[in-house]
C-alpha cells in the first residue's frame, strides 16, 4: 500500500473543502469528506481549496474573536 500524496487532508491542493465558522466568528478551511466538528457550522462549500481560501479572505475580516471585540 502506498502513502497518499497528501497525508494531511488540509494540504491537498486537489481536495474538496468547506469553510466552517464557530460562535466566535472564526473561520476555518475544512476537508469536505470529514465530519464538521461540534460548535462549527458550514458557511461555504463545497469548493476547491483556493475557492474556500478566497471566501475566507473576503468574509473573515477581523482576527479577534467576536467576544473580544468592542461594540
Secondary structure, DSSP 4 states (H G I P E B T S, - for coil): -PPPS-SSGGG-TT-EEEEEEETT--EEEEETTSPPPTTEEEEEEEEEHHHHHHHHHHH----S-GGGS--
